Structure formats: C-alpha cells, structure tokens
Amino acid sequence: MIASLDAGGAPTVDAPFGHALNDAARANANIVALTADLSKYTDLHVFANANPSRFYQMGMAEQVMLSAAAGLAREGFTPFATTYAVFASRRAYDFICMAIAEESLDVKIVCALPGLTTGYGPSHQSTEDLAIFRGMPNLTIIDPCDATDIQMATRAIAAHRGPVYMRLLRGKVPDVLREYDYQFELGRVKLLRDGADVLFIATGLMTMRALQAAEQLRADSIDCAVLHAPTIKPLDVDGIREAASKTGRLVVVAENHSRIGGLGEAVAAELMRADIHPRFRQIALPDEFLDAGALPTLHERYGLSVDAVVTRVKKWLEA
C-alpha cells in the first residue's frame, strides 16, 4: 500500500531525496547517512549505492540510530537519518529532544509516510507528527509538496546548521511546482497563484491538491489563491498575515495532518494574535485513528482528495 499521489497527470521524479542528497554530498564531504532498516523505503538506497563508506545501516533501532547521529554531529559530520515518520515521532522523541535538539546539533531527520500516505493503518500513519514536533525548541520542520520541493529543500537543509525534521514523499514523486517558477526558501511561504475569492494556505502534498482544486473551482468562476508553506517551523508569520489580510477571501488551511496541532492551528493562532479575522476553515485529518485501505478511498473518506476539497469549498462559500 505505497502512497498514491496522483497529481492530474503531472510528470514524476524517481527518488528525488536520494539524488538530491547525493548532489549535496558531492559538495560537502561531511555529509553521512543512517537508516533504521529502511533505505529502500526512504530512497536512501540511492545515496548508499553511491557512497557506501558514508552510509550506516542501523537496523530497526530508531533510538540507537538517532543517538549515533548525535554522536556523528558532535564529531563534525552532518548526518541525515531516515525512517518512517511514526517511528521518529513516537518511538524516538526523547532521544531527538535530549540528544539532538537541546544541543542544537546538525542532524537532519528525514521521514517517509507522513500523514495519510500509507494504507497500513494507525501503526504506520503519522497523522500527529507535526503536533509532536512543533513544541520542540530548536527544531526546524519542513513539509515539502513535490519532487522539486524535496530536491531544493534537501540541499537547503544540508546547508542549514541545526536540527531539522523533514517529511518525505518517496518513490516516484509528482513534479508540479516547476511550472510556477518556484524556489524553496527555508522559513518562507510562496504565493503560487493569486485569486480574489479563496486563499488556500497549504503544505506538503495538500499544496498539490489545492492547486488542482483551484483549477476545478475556476470552471465555476471561483477565483482561488494558493500560498505554499513548506516550512512549518519557523513559520513565515509576516507572509501569512499579509496574504490573509486581503479582505473578502475565505481562508482555507489544507494539510495532510490531524486538525490538532498542525499548520491550521498555527496559522489561526498567528492571525488572532495580529487581530486578523477572515472567514477561516481547515482541511485536515480528523482527530481519530484512521482506517486501513486503499489510499484513493481513504483520501476521499477523510477529505484530502481534490473532489472532496472542491465540494467543501463550494459549501463554505454558499453558507
């Protein structure tokens, strides 16, 4: 049940993270990589094949892997550690907090299967990882949209000093942002398209869905803007406030995460602090353990599909 991330026939890029990490490693001899028995499933096998002496297979032991990454960082290396998002956030939280974040060590934690990108049920669906990590001091949090975003973000976090948690789409990843002349900037939102009726503030794969939904809504004369927020922490407060201050627009935050503790609540809090009060709605996963099954079915059931997004926006505008 590997992620099905159809983007309306968009081209795909195979293993964008693995290839981007190779590029970064050619420029930085201190980059090393570790995985918890998941190199093939986090696209780290691309790096391992090209750099066997800089790759460490740690077995199914996330706490050990992240402690080792902390040790490597203390010795001057820049370790990239990969696993599934559920295992990093649930099993290894205290090790990340005490061994890495408290000391602001230069460790990059890159995790596949974020949110609802697997059909294997609650054991593998990391629907609360952003909520878990947002409260951790010193930790930068990235949720890329597509292959272009992953490639650019990987190079950016390799150059950034300090601990990073990055969500990862793996395998053949849709490539949708190139046509928008997109450039990833750490800590910055990007306006991909403007519109007078609706402002989507989206992150991760939901930026793809927001762009597709905006095209469908245009056929019904509904003009939608899409603001992509790849950095969850530190949040681009100024950029979000500026976009949400434009009067008369419905503001819809869309994320592949629980409605509790993610981008939606972060945006709502920042707007309230600034006395900005647009009509505000969330598209997010419910506060519950989700079902197992085929991803297209689950995305429709839980409101992440393009059709579900379009339907909800129309209802909100009519209310």
C-alpha positions in Angstrom: 0.0 0.0 0.0 2.5 2.6 -1.2 1.4 6.2 -1.4 -0.8 7.1 -4.4 -0.2 10.7 -5.0 -1.8 11.3 -8.4 -1.3 15.0 -9.5 -3.5 15.1 -12.5 -1.1 13.6 -14.9 1.9 15.6 -13.8 5.4 14.1 -14.5 7.2 12.3 -11.7 10.7 12.1 -10.5 12.2 8.9 -9.1 13.7 9.2 -5.6 14.2 12.9 -5.5 15.5 12.9 -2.0 18.2 10.3 -2.6 19.5 12.0 -5.7 19.4 15.5 -4.1 21.4 14.1 -1.1 24.0 12.7 -3.5 24.3 16.2 -5.0 24.7 17.8 -1.6 27.3 15.1 -0.5 29.5 15.8 -3.5 29.8 19.4 -2.3 30.1 18.5 1.4 32.4 15.7 2.4 30.9 15.8 6.0 27.5 14.5 4.9 26.8 10.9 6.1 23.6 9.0 6.2 21.9 6.5 8.5 18.7 4.5 8.3 16.7 2.2 10.5 16.5 -0.7 8.0 14.5 1.4 5.6 17.0 2.6 3.0 14.9 1.3 0.1 11.7 2.8 1.5 13.1 6.3 2.2 15.0 6.5 -1.1 18.3 6.5 0.8 19.5 3.5 -1.2 20.4 5.9 -3.9 22.9 7.6 -1.6 24.1 4.2 -0.1 24.9 2.8 -3.5 26.9 5.9 -4.5 28.6 6.4 -1.1 28.9 3.1 0.7 31.6 4.3 3.1 29.4 7.2 4.3 26.3 5.0 4.8 25.3 3.3 8.1 22.6 0.6 8.3 21.5 0.7 11.9 18.8 -1.9 11.9 15.3 -1.5 13.4 16.5 0.7 16.2 15.5 4.3 15.8 16.6 5.4 19.2 20.1 4.0 18.6 20.2 5.4 15.1 19.4 9.0 16.3 21.8 8.7 19.2 24.5 7.7 16.8 23.6 10.6 14.5 24.0 12.9 17.5 27.5 11.5 18.1 28.5 11.9 14.5 27.3 15.5 14.6 29.4 16.1 17.6 32.4 14.9 15.6 31.7 17.4 12.9 29.7 15.4 10.5 26.3 16.3 9.0 24.2 13.1 9.4 20.9 12.5 7.6 18.9 9.9 9.4 15.9 8.3 7.7 13.0 6.2 9.0 9.2 6.4 8.9 7.6 9.4 10.5 5.7 7.4 13.1 8.9 5.8 14.3 10.8 9.0 14.7 8.0 10.9 16.4 6.6 8.2 18.6 9.5 5.9 19.4 12.4 8.3 19.4 11.0 11.6 20.6 13.0 11.8 23.8 16.3 10.9 22.1 15.7 13.6 19.5 14.9 16.1 22.2 17.7 15.3 24.6 20.5 14.2 22.3 19.9 16.4 19.3 17.6 19.4 19.8 18.7 20.5 23.2 22.3 20.8 21.9 21.2 22.2 18.5 23.2 19.5 16.8 23.4 19.4 13.0 21.2 16.3 12.4 18.7 16.0 9.6 15.8 13.6 10.3 14.0 12.8 7.1 10.9 10.6 7.4 8.7 8.9 4.9 5.0 8.1 5.2 3.9 11.4 6.7 0.2 11.8 7.5 -2.1 9.7 5.3 0.4 8.4 2.7 0.1 4.8 3.5 -2.9 2.5 3.8 -1.4 0.3 6.6 -3.5 1.9 9.4 -2.5 3.7 12.6 0.7 1.7 13.1 2.2 3.5 10.1 0.0 6.6 9.5 1.8 9.5 11.1 -1.1 11.9 11.5 0.2 13.7 14.6 4.0 14.1 13.9 3.8 17.9 13.3 1.9 18.3 16.6 4.5 16.2 18.4 7.5 18.1 17.0 6.2 21.7 16.8 6.7 22.1 20.5 10.3 21.0 20.5 12.7 24.0 20.8 15.5 24.5 18.2 13.9 22.1 15.7 13.2 23.3 12.1 10.2 21.4 10.5 9.7 21.1 6.7 6.8 19.6 4.7 7.7 19.6 1.0 5.0 19.5 -1.7 6.6 17.6 -4.5 9.8 16.4 -6.2 11.1 19.9 -6.9 10.4 20.9 -3.3 12.1 17.9 -1.9 15.2 18.4 -4.1 15.5 22.1 -3.2 14.7 21.5 0.5 17.3 18.7 0.8 20.0 21.0 -0.5 18.8 23.8 1.7 18.8 21.8 4.9 22.2 20.4 4.1 23.5 23.9 4.1 21.5 25.0 7.2 23.2 24.5 10.6 21.0 22.9 13.2 18.5 20.1 13.7 15.8 19.6 11.1 12.8 17.3 10.8 11.6 16.9 7.2 8.6 14.9 5.9 9.3 12.9 2.8 7.3 11.7 -0.2 9.2 8.8 -1.7 9.5 6.7 -4.8 8.0 8.3 -8.0 7.0 11.7 -6.7 4.9 14.1 -8.8 6.6 17.2 -10.0 4.1 20.1 -10.1 5.9 23.2 -8.9 8.3 23.7 -11.8 5.7 25.5 -13.9 5.2 28.1 -11.1 8.9 29.3 -11.3 9.1 28.0 -7.7 12.2 28.4 -5.4 12.3 26.9 -2.0 13.4 29.2 0.8 13.8 28.0 4.3 11.2 29.7 6.5 9.3 31.4 3.7 5.9 30.9 2.2 5.4 31.2 -1.6 2.4 32.5 -3.5 1.9 30.1 -6.4 -1.2 31.7 -7.8 -3.4 34.6 -6.7 -7.2 34.8 -6.5 -10.0 37.0 -5.2 -12.4 34.5 -3.6 -10.4 31.9 -1.7 -6.9 31.7 -0.2 -5.6 28.2 0.3 -2.7 28.1 2.7 -1.3 24.7 2.1 1.7 22.5 2.9 3.0 19.1 1.8 1.0 17.1 -0.7 -2.0 19.3 0.0 -0.4 22.1 -1.9 -0.7 19.8 -5.0 -4.4 19.2 -4.1 -5.0 22.9 -3.6 -3.6 23.7 -7.0 -5.7 21.1 -8.6 -8.8 22.2 -6.7 -8.2 25.8 -7.7 -8.3 24.8 -11.4 -11.6 22.9 -10.9 -13.1 25.8 -9.0 -12.1 28.3 -11.7 -14.5 26.5 -14.0 -17.3 27.6 -11.6 -15.9 31.2 -11.6 -14.4 30.8 -8.1 -11.0 32.5 -8.1 -8.5 30.8 -5.8 -5.1 31.8 -4.5 -2.6 29.2 -3.3 0.0 30.1 -0.7 2.5 27.2 -0.2 4.0 26.9 3.3 6.8 24.3 3.2 8.3 25.4 6.4 6.1 24.7 9.4 8.6 25.9 11.9 9.8 28.6 11.9 6.5 29.8 10.4 6.6 32.7 8.0 4.3 34.8 10.1 4.7 38.0 8.1 4.0 36.3 4.8 0.9 34.6 6.1 -0.5 37.7 7.8 0.0 39.7 4.6 -1.8 37.2 2.5 -4.7 36.7 4.9 -5.2 40.4 5.4 -6.6 40.8 1.9 -10.3 41.3 2.6 -13.2 39.3 1.3 -11.5 36.0 0.9 -12.3 32.7 2.5 -9.0 31.4 4.1 -8.7 27.6 3.9 -5.7 25.9 5.5 -5.0 22.5 3.9 -2.7 19.9 5.4 -2.0 16.2 5.4 -2.1 16.0 9.2 -4.5 15.9 12.1 -6.6 19.1 12.6 -5.0 19.1 16.1 -1.6 20.8 16.4 -0.5 21.3 12.8 -0.4 24.1 10.3 -4.1 25.0 10.7 -3.9 25.8 14.4 -0.5 27.6 13.9 -2.0 29.9 11.3 -5.2 30.5 13.2 -3.2 31.5 16.3 -1.0 33.9 14.4 -3.9 35.6 12.7 -5.7 36.0 16.0 -2.6 37.5 17.6 -2.4 40.0 14.8 -6.2 40.9 15.0 -6.7 39.5 11.5 -10.1 37.7 11.4 -11.0 36.3 7.9 -13.5 33.6 7.4 -11.4 30.6 8.3 -11.7 26.9 7.6 -9.5 23.8 7.9 -9.0 20.8 5.6 -7.2 18.3 7.7 -7.4 14.8 9.0 -9.9 14.1 11.9 -8.7 13.6 15.5 -9.0 9.9 15.4 -7.1 6.7 14.4 -7.7 6.2 10.7 -8.8 3.2 8.8 -6.5 0.9 6.7 -7.2 0.5 3.0 -6.5 1.9 -0.5 -5.2 5.4 -0.4 -7.6 6.9 -3.0 -10.5 5.6 -1.0 -9.0 6.9 2.3 -8.3 10.3 0.8 -11.8 10.6 -0.3 -13.2 9.4 3.0 -11.1 11.8 5.1 -11.4 14.8 2.8 -8.0 15.0 1.2 -9.0 14.2 -2.4 -9.3 17.0 -4.9 -13.0 16.3 -5.3 -13.5 16.5 -1.5 -11.7 19.8 -1.3 -13.7 21.3 -4.2 -17.0 20.1 -2.6 -16.2 21.6 0.8 -15.0 24.9 -0.5 -18.2 25.3 -2.5 -20.3 24.6 0.6 -18.4 27.0 2.7 -18.8 29.8 0.1 -22.5 29.1 -0.2 -23.1 29.2 3.6 
